[in-house]
């Protein structure tokens, strides 16, 4: 006798629906941490991209003289922004 048959034999039809619903929720809970992690990664990647773009924008507003004073050229801006220094 299978598990479902045993449940049907021992429980009323309403109990079977509740058991199936609990099993469904348990399967969903197993995937929640994975989905939460995926969402958090998306948020983290977006924040990192915004910081990168902000650094590029800020450095791009500097004059060549100001960039020279801090020891970088216009060509170095994406590299410097990526490193975060």
PDB file with SEQRES, HELIX, SHEET and CRYST1 records, atoms N, CA, C and O in Angstrom:
SEQRES   1 A   85  UNK UNK UNK UNK UNK UNK UNK UNK UNK UNK UNK UNK UNK          
SEQRES   2 A   85  UNK UNK UNK UNK UNK UNK UNK UNK UNK UNK UNK UNK UNK          
SEQRES   3 A   85  UNK UNK UNK UNK UNK UNK UNK UNK UNK UNK UNK UNK UNK          
SEQRES   4 A   85  UNK UNK UNK UNK UNK UNK UNK UNK UNK UNK UNK UNK UNK          
SEQRES   5 A   85  UNK UNK UNK UNK UNK UNK UNK UNK UNK UNK UNK UNK UNK          
SEQRES   6 A   85  UNK UNK UNK UNK UNK UNK UNK UNK UNK UNK UNK UNK UNK          
SEQRES   7 A   85  UNK UNK UNK UNK UNK UNK UNK                                  
HELIX    1 AA1 UNK A    3  UNK A   10  1                                   8    
HELIX    2 AA2 UNK A   13  UNK A   60  1                                  48    
HELIX    3 AA3 UNK A   64  UNK A   69  1                                   6    
HELIX    4 AA4 UNK A   74  UNK A   76  5                                   3    
HELIX    5 AA5 UNK A   77  UNK A   83  1                                   7    
CRYST1    1.000    1.000    1.000  90.00  90.00  90.00 P 1           1          
ATOM      1  N   UNK A   1       0.848  -1.162   0.000  1.00  0.00           N  
ATOM      2  CA  UNK A   1       0.000   0.000   0.000  1.00  0.00           C  
ATOM      3  C   UNK A   1       0.903   1.237   0.000  1.00  0.00           C  
ATOM      4  O   UNK A   1       1.823   1.343   0.812  1.00  0.00           O  
ATOM      5  N   UNK A   2       0.631   2.172  -0.921  1.00  0.00           N  
ATOM      6  CA  UNK A   2       1.434   3.378  -1.048  1.00  0.00           C  
ATOM      7  C   UNK A   2       1.118   4.390   0.047  1.00  0.00           C  
ATOM      8  O   UNK A   2       0.147   4.245   0.790  1.00  0.00           O  
ATOM      9  N   UNK A   3       1.952   5.406   0.128  1.00  0.00           N  
ATOM     10  CA  UNK A   3       1.788   6.443   1.147  1.00  0.00           C  
ATOM     11  C   UNK A   3       0.447   7.145   0.998  1.00  0.00           C  
ATOM     12  O   UNK A   3      -0.264   7.346   1.982  1.00  0.00           O  
ATOM     13  N   UNK A   4       0.099   7.520  -0.237  1.00  0.00           N  
ATOM     14  CA  UNK A   4      -1.171   8.207  -0.462  1.00  0.00           C  
ATOM     15  C   UNK A   4      -2.347   7.315  -0.083  1.00  0.00           C  
ATOM     16  O   UNK A   4      -3.333   7.793   0.479  1.00  0.00           O  
ATOM     17  N   UNK A   5      -2.250   6.018  -0.387  1.00  0.00           N  
ATOM     18  CA  UNK A   5      -3.334   5.098  -0.047  1.00  0.00           C  
ATOM     19  C   UNK A   5      -3.471   4.967   1.470  1.00  0.00           C  
ATOM     20  O   UNK A   5      -4.582   4.884   1.993  1.00  0.00           O  
ATOM     21  N   UNK A   6      -2.334   4.950   2.173  1.00  0.00           N  
ATOM     22  CA  UNK A   6      -2.376   4.868   3.628  1.00  0.00           C  
ATOM     23  C   UNK A   6      -3.022   6.117   4.204  1.00  0.00           C  
ATOM     24  O   UNK A   6      -3.824   6.035   5.135  1.00  0.00           O  
ATOM     25  N   UNK A   7      -2.666   7.300   3.637  1.00  0.00           N  
ATOM     26  CA  UNK A   7      -3.254   8.542   4.123  1.00  0.00           C  
ATOM     27  C   UNK A   7      -4.756   8.552   3.879  1.00  0.00           C  
ATOM     28  O   UNK A   7      -5.525   8.999   4.730  1.00  0.00           O  
ATOM     29  N   UNK A   8      -5.171   8.061   2.719  1.00  0.00           N  
ATOM     30  CA  UNK A   8      -6.594   8.044   2.397  1.00  0.00           C  
ATOM     31  C   UNK A   8      -7.339   7.086   3.323  1.00  0.00           C  
ATOM     32  O   UNK A   8      -8.477   7.353   3.708  1.00  0.00           O  
ATOM     33  N   UNK A   9      -6.713   5.991   3.676  1.00  0.00           N  
ATOM     34  CA  UNK A   9      -7.352   5.014   4.532  1.00  0.00           C  
ATOM     35  C   UNK A   9      -7.471   5.522   5.971  1.00  0.00           C  
ATOM     36  O   UNK A   9      -8.450   5.220   6.654  1.00  0.00           O  
ATOM     37  N   UNK A  10      -6.482   6.290   6.433  1.00  0.00           N  
ATOM     38  CA  UNK A  10      -6.438   6.733   7.826  1.00  0.00           C  
ATOM     39  C   UNK A  10      -7.067   8.094   8.063  1.00  0.00           C  
ATOM     40  O   UNK A  10      -7.312   8.448   9.217  1.00  0.00           O  
ATOM     41  N   UNK A  11      -7.341   8.877   7.024  1.00  0.00           N  
ATOM     42  CA  UNK A  11      -7.812  10.244   7.202  1.00  0.00           C  
ATOM     43  C   UNK A  11      -9.056  10.508   6.365  1.00  0.00           C  
ATOM     44  O   UNK A  11      -9.327   9.850   5.360  1.00  0.00           O  
ATOM     45  N   UNK A  12      -9.782  11.486   6.824  1.00  0.00           N  
ATOM     46  CA  UNK A  12     -10.947  11.942   6.071  1.00  0.00           C  
ATOM     47  C   UNK A  12     -10.465  12.717   4.848  1.00  0.00           C  
ATOM     48  O   UNK A  12      -9.324  13.176   4.826  1.00  0.00           O  
ATOM     49  N   UNK A  13     -11.324  12.873   3.814  1.00  0.00           N  
ATOM     50  CA  UNK A  13     -10.923  13.584   2.596  1.00  0.00           C  
ATOM     51  C   UNK A  13     -10.384  14.991   2.862  1.00  0.00           C  
ATOM     52  O   UNK A  13      -9.448  15.421   2.189  1.00  0.00           O  
ATOM     53  N   UNK A  14     -10.949  15.711   3.822  1.00  0.00           N  
ATOM     54  CA  UNK A  14     -10.460  17.053   4.153  1.00  0.00           C  
ATOM     55  C   UNK A  14      -9.046  17.014   4.708  1.00  0.00           C  
ATOM     56  O   UNK A  14      -8.242  17.905   4.434  1.00  0.00           O  
ATOM     57  N   UNK A  15      -8.741  15.984   5.486  1.00  0.00           N  
ATOM     58  CA  UNK A  15      -7.390  15.829   6.035  1.00  0.00           C  
ATOM     59  C   UNK A  15      -6.377  15.585   4.924  1.00  0.00           C  
ATOM     60  O   UNK A  15      -5.248  16.071   4.993  1.00  0.00           O  
ATOM     61  N   UNK A  16      -6.776  14.836   3.903  1.00  0.00           N  
ATOM     62  CA  UNK A  16      -5.888  14.544   2.783  1.00  0.00           C  
ATOM     63  C   UNK A  16      -5.515  15.831   2.048  1.00  0.00           C  
ATOM     64  O   UNK A  16      -4.359  16.030   1.673  1.00  0.00           O  
ATOM     65  N   UNK A  17      -6.500  16.694   1.848  1.00  0.00           N  
ATOM     66  CA  UNK A  17      -6.228  17.971   1.186  1.00  0.00           C  
ATOM     67  C   UNK A  17      -5.246  18.782   2.017  1.00  0.00           C  
ATOM     68  O   UNK A  17      -4.327  19.390   1.468  1.00  0.00           O  
ATOM     69  N   UNK A  18      -5.427  18.800   3.327  1.00  0.00           N  
ATOM     70  CA  UNK A  18      -4.526  19.543   4.213  1.00  0.00           C  
ATOM     71  C   UNK A  18      -3.110  18.978   4.145  1.00  0.00           C  
ATOM     72  O   UNK A  18      -2.139  19.734   4.122  1.00  0.00           O  
ATOM     73  N   UNK A  19      -2.992  17.656   4.112  1.00  0.00           N  
ATOM     74  CA  UNK A  19      -1.680  17.011   4.026  1.00  0.00           C  
ATOM     75  C   UNK A  19      -1.010  17.364   2.697  1.00  0.00           C  
ATOM     76  O   UNK A  19       0.183  17.667   2.662  1.00  0.00           O  
ATOM     77  N   UNK A  20      -1.777  17.324   1.606  1.00  0.00           N  
ATOM     78  CA  UNK A  20      -1.227  17.671   0.300  1.00  0.00           C  
ATOM     79  C   UNK A  20      -0.795  19.137   0.270  1.00  0.00           C  
ATOM     80  O   UNK A  20       0.245  19.474  -0.296  1.00  0.00           O  
ATOM     81  N   UNK A  21      -1.601  20.001   0.881  1.00  0.00           N  
ATOM     82  CA  UNK A  21      -1.273  21.431   0.932  1.00  0.00           C  
ATOM     83  C   UNK A  21       0.022  21.648   1.726  1.00  0.00           C  
ATOM     84  O   UNK A  21       0.879  22.431   1.318  1.00  0.00           O  
ATOM     85  N   UNK A  22       0.159  20.951   2.862  1.00  0.00           N  
ATOM     86  CA  UNK A  22       1.377  21.070   3.667  1.00  0.00           C  
ATOM     87  C   UNK A  22       2.597  20.575   2.897  1.00  0.00           C  
ATOM     88  O   UNK A  22       3.676  21.162   2.989  1.00  0.00           O  
ATOM     89  N   UNK A  23       2.425  19.499   2.141  1.00  0.00           N  
ATOM     90  CA  UNK A  23       3.529  18.980   1.337  1.00  0.00           C  
ATOM     91  C   UNK A  23       3.923  19.994   0.264  1.00  0.00           C  
ATOM     92  O   UNK A  23       5.109  20.179  -0.010  1.00  0.00           O  
ATOM     93  N   UNK A  24       2.935  20.650  -0.344  1.00  0.00           N  
ATOM     94  CA  UNK A  24       3.191  21.673  -1.360  1.00  0.00           C  
ATOM     95  C   UNK A  24       3.957  22.845  -0.746  1.00  0.00           C  
ATOM     96  O   UNK A  24       4.936  23.323  -1.320  1.00  0.00           O  
ATOM     97  N   UNK A  25       3.506  23.305   0.422  1.00  0.00           N  
ATOM     98  CA  UNK A  25       4.194  24.415   1.090  1.00  0.00           C  
ATOM     99  C   UNK A  25       5.625  24.035   1.461  1.00  0.00           C  
ATOM    100  O   UNK A  25       6.528  24.867   1.379  1.00  0.00           O  
ATOM    101  N   UNK A  26       5.833  22.801   1.864  1.00  0.00           N  
ATOM    102  CA  UNK A  26       7.185  22.346   2.200  1.00  0.00           C  
ATOM    103  C   UNK A  26       8.098  22.402   0.976  1.00  0.00           C  
ATOM    104  O   UNK A  26       9.262  22.787   1.091  1.00  0.00           O  
ATOM    105  N   UNK A  27       7.583  22.022  -0.189  1.00  0.00           N  
ATOM    106  CA  UNK A  27       8.385  22.079  -1.414  1.00  0.00           C  
ATOM    107  C   UNK A  27       8.717  23.530  -1.762  1.00  0.00           C  
ATOM    108  O   UNK A  27       9.829  23.830  -2.199  1.00  0.00           O  
ATOM    109  N   UNK A  28       7.749  24.427  -1.567  1.00  0.00           N  
ATOM    110  CA  UNK A  28       7.996  25.844  -1.849  1.00  0.00           C  
ATOM    111  C   UNK A  28       9.070  26.388  -0.905  1.00  0.00           C  
ATOM    112  O   UNK A  28       9.966  27.112  -1.337  1.00  0.00           O  
ATOM    113  N   UNK A  29       8.982  26.043   0.371  1.00  0.00           N  
ATOM    114  CA  UNK A  29       9.957  26.530   1.359  1.00  0.00           C  
ATOM    115  C   UNK A  29      11.367  26.089   1.015  1.00  0.00           C  
ATOM    116  O   UNK A  29      12.329  26.798   1.309  1.00  0.00           O  
ATOM    117  N   UNK A  30      11.499  24.926   0.396  1.00  0.00           N  
ATOM    118  CA  UNK A  30      12.822  24.459   0.003  1.00  0.00           C  
ATOM    119  C   UNK A  30      13.446  25.384  -1.039  1.00  0.00           C  
ATOM    120  O   UNK A  30      14.667  25.533  -1.073  1.00  0.00           O  
ATOM    121  N   UNK A  31      12.627  26.010  -1.892  1.00  0.00           N  
ATOM    122  CA  UNK A  31      13.130  26.866  -2.957  1.00  0.00           C  
ATOM    123  C   UNK A  31      13.218  28.329  -2.555  1.00  0.00           C  
ATOM    124  O   UNK A  31      13.853  29.112  -3.262  1.00  0.00           O  
ATOM    125  N   UNK A  32      12.604  28.728  -1.445  1.00  0.00           N  
ATOM    126  CA  UNK A  32      12.633  30.124  -1.032  1.00  0.00           C  
ATOM    127  C   UNK A  32      14.044  30.643  -0.787  1.00  0.00           C  
ATOM    128  O   UNK A  32      14.368  31.726  -1.274  1.00  0.00           O  
ATOM    129  N   UNK A  33      14.898  29.932  -0.061  1.00  0.00           N  
ATOM    130  CA  UNK A  33      16.247  30.468   0.140  1.00  0.00           C  
ATOM    131  C   UNK A  33      16.977  30.701  -1.180  1.00  0.00           C  
ATOM    132  O   UNK A  33      17.712  31.680  -1.316  1.00  0.00           O  
ATOM    133  N   UNK A  34      16.782  29.808  -2.156  1.00  0.00           N  
ATOM    134  CA  UNK A  34      17.421  29.962  -3.462  1.00  0.00           C  
ATOM    135  C   UNK A  34      16.909  31.232  -4.155  1.00  0.00           C  
ATOM    136  O   UNK A  34      17.700  31.999  -4.704  1.00  0.00           O  
ATOM    137  N   UNK A  35      15.615  31.450  -4.131  1.00  0.00           N  
ATOM    138  CA  UNK A  35      15.042  32.640  -4.769  1.00  0.00           C  
ATOM    139  C   UNK A  35      15.448  33.901  -4.025  1.00  0.00           C  
ATOM    140  O   UNK A  35      15.705  34.932  -4.646  1.00  0.00           O  
ATOM    141  N   UNK A  36      15.508  33.828  -2.708  1.00  0.00           N  
ATOM    142  CA  UNK A  36      15.937  34.970  -1.910  1.00  0.00           C  
ATOM    143  C   UNK A  36      17.382  35.314  -2.253  1.00  0.00           C  
ATOM    144  O   UNK A  36      17.726  36.487  -2.400  1.00  0.00           O  
ATOM    145  N   UNK A  37      18.222  34.299  -2.380  1.00  0.00           N  
ATOM    146  CA  UNK A  37      19.621  34.514  -2.740  1.00  0.00           C  
ATOM    147  C   UNK A  37      19.730  35.127  -4.126  1.00  0.00           C  
ATOM    148  O   UNK A  37      20.542  36.028  -4.335  1.00  0.00           O  
ATOM    149  N   UNK A  38      18.936  34.663  -5.069  1.00  0.00           N  
ATOM    150  CA  UNK A  38      18.959  35.225  -6.419  1.00  0.00           C  
ATOM    151  C   UNK A  38      18.550  36.692  -6.391  1.00  0.00           C  
ATOM    152  O   UNK A  38      19.179  37.528  -7.040  1.00  0.00           O  
ATOM    153  N   UNK A  39      17.507  37.002  -5.645  1.00  0.00           N  
ATOM    154  CA  UNK A  39      17.054  38.394  -5.550  1.00  0.00           C  
ATOM    155  C   UNK A  39      18.112  39.262  -4.890  1.00  0.00           C  
ATOM    156  O   UNK A  39      18.351  40.392  -5.316  1.00  0.00           O  
ATOM    157  N   UNK A  40      18.741  38.739  -3.857  1.00  0.00           N  
ATOM    158  CA  UNK A  40      19.785  39.512  -3.178  1.00  0.00           C  
ATOM    159  C   UNK A  40      20.981  39.733  -4.093  1.00  0.00           C  
ATOM    160  O   UNK A  40      21.602  40.796  -4.051  1.00  0.00           O  
ATOM    161  N   UNK A  41      21.311  38.749  -4.915  1.00  0.00           N  
ATOM    162  CA  UNK A  41      22.406  38.910  -5.872  1.00  0.00           C  
ATOM    163  C   UNK A  41      22.079  39.981  -6.908  1.00  0.00           C  
ATOM    164  O   UNK A  41      22.946  40.767  -7.291  1.00  0.00           O  
ATOM    165  N   UNK A  42      20.842  40.009  -7.355  1.00  0.00           N  
ATOM    166  CA  UNK A  42      20.433  41.030  -8.322  1.00  0.00           C  
ATOM    167  C   UNK A  42      20.576  42.410  -7.692  1.00  0.00           C  
ATOM    168  O   UNK A  42      21.102  43.333  -8.315  1.00  0.00           O  
ATOM    169  N   UNK A  43      20.112  42.546  -6.463  1.00  0.00           N  
ATOM    170  CA  UNK A  43      20.208  43.835  -5.769  1.00  0.00           C  
ATOM    171  C   UNK A  43      21.667  44.224  -5.558  1.00  0.00           C  
ATOM    172  O   UNK A  43      22.044  45.374  -5.780  1.00  0.00           O  
ATOM    173  N   UNK A  44      22.484  43.267  -5.131  1.00  0.00           N  
ATOM    174  CA  UNK A  44      23.909  43.544  -4.899  1.00  0.00           C  
ATOM    175  C   UNK A  44      24.602  43.962  -6.196  1.00  0.00           C  
ATOM    176  O   UNK A  44      25.386  44.911  -6.211  1.00  0.00           O  
ATOM    177  N   UNK A  45      24.307  43.246  -7.280  1.00  0.00           N  
ATOM    178  CA  UNK A  45      24.917  43.584  -8.568  1.00  0.00           C  
ATOM    179  C   UNK A  45      24.491  44.957  -9.048  1.00  0.00           C  
ATOM    180  O   UNK A  45      25.301  45.697  -9.606  1.00  0.00           O  
ATOM    181  N   UNK A  46      23.224  45.310  -8.839  1.00  0.00           N  
ATOM    182  CA  UNK A  46      22.737  46.629  -9.227  1.00  0.00           C  
ATOM    183  C   UNK A  46      23.442  47.726  -8.420  1.00  0.00           C  
ATOM    184  O   UNK A  46      23.851  48.745  -8.978  1.00  0.00           O  
ATOM    185  N   UNK A  47      23.579  47.515  -7.120  1.00  0.00           N  
ATOM    186  CA  UNK A  47      24.264  48.508  -6.275  1.00  0.00           C  
ATOM    187  C   UNK A  47      25.721  48.679  -6.693  1.00  0.00           C  
ATOM    188  O   UNK A  47      26.236  49.796  -6.751  1.00  0.00           O  
ATOM    189  N   UNK A  48      26.377  47.561  -6.983  1.00  0.00           N  
ATOM    190  CA  UNK A  48      27.764  47.643  -7.441  1.00  0.00           C  
ATOM    191  C   UNK A  48      27.861  48.405  -8.755  1.00  0.00           C  
ATOM    192  O   UNK A  48      28.769  49.216  -8.936  1.00  0.00           O  
ATOM    193  N   UNK A  49      26.943  48.153  -9.667  1.00  0.00           N  
ATOM    194  CA  UNK A  49      26.941  48.855 -10.953  1.00  0.00           C  
ATOM    195  C   UNK A  49      26.719  50.346 -10.745  1.00  0.00           C  
ATOM    196  O   UNK A  49      27.365  51.169 -11.392  1.00  0.00           O  
ATOM    197  N   UNK A  50      25.789  50.701  -9.826  1.00  0.00           N  
ATOM    198  CA  UNK A  50      25.525  52.122  -9.553  1.00  0.00           C  
ATOM    199  C   UNK A  50      26.770  52.811  -8.974  1.00  0.00           C  
ATOM    200  O   UNK A  50      27.082  53.944  -9.342  1.00  0.00           O  
ATOM    201  N   UNK A  51      27.476  52.126  -8.074  1.00  0.00           N  
ATOM    202  CA  UNK A  51      28.717  52.700  -7.519  1.00  0.00           C  
ATOM    203  C   UNK A  51      29.750  52.907  -8.624  1.00  0.00           C  
ATOM    204  O   UNK A  51      30.414  53.942  -8.676  1.00  0.00           O  
ATOM    205  N   UNK A  52      29.880  51.924  -9.500  1.00  0.00           N  
ATOM    206  CA  UNK A  52      30.816  52.006 -10.619  1.00  0.00           C  
ATOM    207  C   UNK A  52      30.469  53.189 -11.514  1.00  0.00           C  
ATOM    208  O   UNK A  52      31.338  53.984 -11.870  1.00  0.00           O  
ATOM    209  N   UNK A  53      29.172  53.300 -11.881  1.00  0.00           N  
ATOM    210  CA  UNK A  53      28.742  54.413 -12.745  1.00  0.00           C  
ATOM    211  C   UNK A  53      28.933  55.761 -12.054  1.00  0.00           C  
ATOM    212  O   UNK A  53      29.311  56.741 -12.696  1.00  0.00           O  
ATOM    213  N   UNK A  54      28.675  55.811 -10.764  1.00  0.00           N  
ATOM    214  CA  UNK A  54      28.843  57.046 -10.009  1.00  0.00           C  
ATOM    215  C   UNK A  54      30.310  57.473  -9.998  1.00  0.00           C  
ATOM    216  O   UNK A  54      30.619  58.652 -10.170  1.00  0.00           O  
ATOM    217  N   UNK A  55      31.204  56.516  -9.797  1.00  0.00           N  
ATOM    218  CA  UNK A  55      32.641  56.819  -9.796  1.00  0.00           C  
ATOM    219  C   UNK A  55      33.087  57.311 -11.171  1.00  0.00           C  
ATOM    220  O   UNK A  55      33.848  58.274 -11.270  1.00  0.00           O  
ATOM    221  N   UNK A  56      32.619  56.659 -12.221  1.00  0.00           N  
ATOM    222  CA  UNK A  56      32.974  57.093 -13.580  1.00  0.00           C  
ATOM    223  C   UNK A  56      32.458  58.508 -13.833  1.00  0.00           C  
ATOM    224  O   UNK A  56      33.182  59.350 -14.364  1.00  0.00           O  
ATOM    225  N   UNK A  57      31.219  58.764 -13.459  1.00  0.00           N  
ATOM    226  CA  UNK A  57      30.640  60.099 -13.665  1.00  0.00           C  
ATOM    227  C   UNK A  57      31.421  61.166 -12.910  1.00  0.00           C  
ATOM    228  O   UNK A  57      31.706  62.237 -13.446  1.00  0.00           O  
ATOM    229  N   UNK A  58      31.763  60.866 -11.669  1.00  0.00           N  
ATOM    230  CA  UNK A  58      32.484  61.836 -10.845  1.00  0.00           C  
ATOM    231  C   UNK A  58      33.879  62.110 -11.401  1.00  0.00           C  
ATOM    232  O   UNK A  58      34.302  63.263 -11.490  1.00  0.00           O  
ATOM    233  N   UNK A  59      34.581  61.061 -11.770  1.00  0.00           N  
ATOM    234  CA  UNK A  59      35.939  61.244 -12.319  1.00  0.00           C  
ATOM    235  C   UNK A  59      35.893  61.923 -13.684  1.00  0.00           C  
ATOM    236  O   UNK A  59      36.787  62.697 -14.025  1.00  0.00           O  
ATOM    237  N   UNK A  60      34.871  61.639 -14.450  1.00  0.00           N  
ATOM    238  CA  UNK A  60      34.755  62.249 -15.775  1.00  0.00           C  
ATOM    239  C   UNK A  60      34.517  63.758 -15.698  1.00  0.00           C  
ATOM    240  O   UNK A  60      34.860  64.486 -16.629  1.00  0.00           O  
ATOM    241  N   UNK A  61      33.945  64.218 -14.621  1.00  0.00           N  
ATOM    242  CA  UNK A  61      33.709  65.656 -14.446  1.00  0.00           C  
ATOM    243  C   UNK A  61      34.985  66.433 -14.121  1.00  0.00           C  
ATOM    244  O   UNK A  61      35.023  67.656 -14.255  1.00  0.00           O  
ATOM    245  N   UNK A  62      36.020  65.724 -13.698  1.00  0.00           N  
ATOM    246  CA  UNK A  62      37.283  66.404 -13.373  1.00  0.00           C  
ATOM    247  C   UNK A  62      37.987  66.852 -14.646  1.00  0.00           C  
ATOM    248  O   UNK A  62      37.847  66.236 -15.702  1.00  0.00           O  
ATOM    249  N   UNK A  63      38.737  67.926 -14.527  1.00  0.00           N  
ATOM    250  CA  UNK A  63      39.526  68.406 -15.674  1.00  0.00           C  
ATOM    251  C   UNK A  63      40.758  67.517 -15.834  1.00  0.00           C  
ATOM    252  O   UNK A  63      41.107  66.756 -14.932  1.00  0.00           O  
ATOM    253  N   UNK A  64      41.409  67.625 -16.990  1.00  0.00           N  
ATOM    254  CA  UNK A  64      42.633  66.855 -17.223  1.00  0.00           C  
ATOM    255  C   UNK A  64      43.695  67.204 -16.186  1.00  0.00           C  
ATOM    256  O   UNK A  64      44.449  66.337 -15.746  1.00  0.00           O  
ATOM    257  N   UNK A  65      43.750  68.449 -15.805  1.00  0.00           N  
ATOM    258  CA  UNK A  65      44.724  68.908 -14.793  1.00  0.00           C  
ATOM    259  C   UNK A  65      44.444  68.238 -13.443  1.00  0.00           C  
ATOM    260  O   UNK A  65      45.365  67.777 -12.770  1.00  0.00           O  
ATOM    261  N   UNK A  66      43.169  68.188 -13.057  1.00  0.00           N  
ATOM    262  CA  UNK A  66      42.810  67.558 -11.781  1.00  0.00           C  
ATOM    263  C   UNK A  66      43.083  66.054 -11.814  1.00  0.00           C  
ATOM    264  O   UNK A  66      43.534  65.477 -10.825  1.00  0.00           O  
ATOM    265  N   UNK A  67      42.807  65.431 -12.950  1.00  0.00           N  
ATOM    266  CA  UNK A  67      43.113  63.999 -13.086  1.00  0.00           C  
ATOM    267  C   UNK A  67      44.614  63.768 -12.991  1.00  0.00           C  
ATOM    268  O   UNK A  67      45.058  62.808 -12.361  1.00  0.00           O  
ATOM    269  N   UNK A  68      45.404  64.649 -13.620  1.00  0.00           N  
ATOM    270  CA  UNK A  68      46.852  64.546 -13.560  1.00  0.00           C  
ATOM    271  C   UNK A  68      47.352  64.697 -12.121  1.00  0.00           C  
ATOM    272  O   UNK A  68      48.298  64.023 -11.713  1.00  0.00           O  
ATOM    273  N   UNK A  69      46.714  65.579 -11.361  1.00  0.00           N  
ATOM    274  CA  UNK A  69      47.099  65.778  -9.959  1.00  0.00           C  
ATOM    275  C   UNK A  69      46.913  64.513  -9.123  1.00  0.00           C  
ATOM    276  O   UNK A  69      47.688  64.265  -8.199  1.00  0.00           O  
ATOM    277  N   UNK A  70      45.911  63.724  -9.433  1.00  0.00           N  
ATOM    278  CA  UNK A  70      45.704  62.486  -8.670  1.00  0.00           C  
ATOM    279  C   UNK A  70      46.353  61.273  -9.341  1.00  0.00           C  
ATOM    280  O   UNK A  70      46.241  60.146  -8.858  1.00  0.00           O  
ATOM    281  N   UNK A  71      47.031  61.526 -10.458  1.00  0.00           N  
ATOM    282  CA  UNK A  71      47.848  60.479 -11.080  1.00  0.00           C  
ATOM    283  C   UNK A  71      47.128  59.537 -12.015  1.00  0.00           C  
ATOM    284  O   UNK A  71      47.567  58.400 -12.190  1.00  0.00           O  
ATOM    285  N   UNK A  72      46.034  59.968 -12.624  1.00  0.00           N  
ATOM    286  CA  UNK A  72      45.355  59.108 -13.602  1.00  0.00           C  
ATOM    287  C   UNK A  72      45.060  59.900 -14.871  1.00  0.00           C  
ATOM    288  O   UNK A  72      45.073  61.131 -14.872  1.00  0.00           O  
ATOM    289  N   UNK A  73      44.797  59.172 -15.942  1.00  0.00           N  
ATOM    290  CA  UNK A  73      44.404  59.794 -17.204  1.00  0.00           C  
ATOM    291  C   UNK A  73      42.941  59.435 -17.478  1.00  0.00           C  
ATOM    292  O   UNK A  73      42.344  58.621 -16.774  1.00  0.00           O  
ATOM    293  N   UNK A  74      42.389  60.054 -18.502  1.00  0.00           N  
ATOM    294  CA  UNK A  74      40.991  59.738 -18.862  1.00  0.00           C  
ATOM    295  C   UNK A  74      40.831  58.258 -19.215  1.00  0.00           C  
ATOM    296  O   UNK A  74      39.799  57.651 -18.926  1.00  0.00           O  
ATOM    297  N   UNK A  75      41.841  57.695 -19.831  1.00  0.00           N  
ATOM    298  CA  UNK A  75      41.773  56.275 -20.207  1.00  0.00           C  
ATOM    299  C   UNK A  75      41.759  55.359 -18.983  1.00  0.00           C  
ATOM    300  O   UNK A  75      41.288  54.224 -19.061  1.00  0.00           O  
ATOM    301  N   UNK A  76      42.274  55.848 -17.860  1.00  0.00           N  
ATOM    302  CA  UNK A  76      42.328  55.045 -16.633  1.00  0.00           C  
ATOM    303  C   UNK A  76      41.005  55.044 -15.859  1.00  0.00           C  
ATOM    304  O   UNK A  76      40.819  54.223 -14.962  1.00  0.00           O  
ATOM    305  N   UNK A  77      40.098  55.944 -16.193  1.00  0.00           N  
ATOM    306  CA  UNK A  77      38.888  56.119 -15.391  1.00  0.00           C  
ATOM    307  C   UNK A  77      38.098  54.815 -15.194  1.00  0.00           C  
ATOM    308  O   UNK A  77      37.781  54.491 -14.050  1.00  0.00           O  
ATOM    309  N   UNK A  78      37.764  54.053 -16.237  1.00  0.00           N  
ATOM    310  CA  UNK A  78      36.999  52.807 -15.992  1.00  0.00           C  
ATOM    311  C   UNK A  78      37.765  51.817 -15.106  1.00  0.00           C  
ATOM    312  O   UNK A  78      37.173  51.152 -14.256  1.00  0.00           O  
ATOM    313  N   UNK A  79      39.063  51.725 -15.308  1.00  0.00           N  
ATOM    314  CA  UNK A  79      39.869  50.803 -14.504  1.00  0.00           C  
ATOM    315  C   UNK A  79      39.883  51.239 -13.034  1.00  0.00           C  
ATOM    316  O   UNK A  79      39.715  50.414 -12.135  1.00  0.00           O  
ATOM    317  N   UNK A  80      40.082  52.525 -12.801  1.00  0.00           N  
ATOM    318  CA  UNK A  80      40.113  53.048 -11.435  1.00  0.00           C  
ATOM    319  C   UNK A  80      38.730  52.872 -10.786  1.00  0.00           C  
ATOM    320  O   UNK A  80      38.641  52.482  -9.622  1.00  0.00           O  
ATOM    321  N   UNK A  81      37.669  53.153 -11.524  1.00  0.00           N  
ATOM    322  CA  UNK A  81      36.313  53.013 -10.999  1.00  0.00           C  
ATOM    323  C   UNK A  81      36.004  51.554 -10.671  1.00  0.00           C  
ATOM    324  O   UNK A  81      35.321  51.277  -9.684  1.00  0.00           O  
ATOM    325  N   UNK A  82      36.486  50.637 -11.467  1.00  0.00           N  
ATOM    326  CA  UNK A  82      36.247  49.215 -11.233  1.00  0.00           C  
ATOM    327  C   UNK A  82      36.958  48.728  -9.976  1.00  0.00           C  
ATOM    328  O   UNK A  82      36.424  47.918  -9.218  1.00  0.00           O  
ATOM    329  N   UNK A  83      38.181  49.238  -9.766  1.00  0.00           N  
ATOM    330  CA  UNK A  83      38.949  48.842  -8.587  1.00  0.00           C  
ATOM    331  C   UNK A  83      38.432  49.509  -7.322  1.00  0.00           C  
ATOM    332  O   UNK A  83      38.632  48.996  -6.221  1.00  0.00           O  
ATOM    333  N   UNK A  84      37.773  50.643  -7.472  1.00  0.00           N  
ATOM    334  CA  UNK A  84      37.242  51.337  -6.329  1.00  0.00           C  
ATOM    335  C   UNK A  84      38.258  52.151  -5.562  1.00  0.00           C  
ATOM    336  O   UNK A  84      38.073  52.425  -4.376  1.00  0.00           O  
ATOM    337  N   UNK A  85      39.330  52.541  -6.227  1.00  0.00           N  
ATOM    338  CA  UNK A  85      40.358  53.373  -5.574  1.00  0.00           C  
ATOM    339  C   UNK A  85      40.375  54.738  -6.151  1.00  0.00           C  
ATOM    340  O   UNK A  85      41.171  55.576  -5.730  1.00  0.00           O  
TER     341      UNK A  85                                                      
END                                                                             
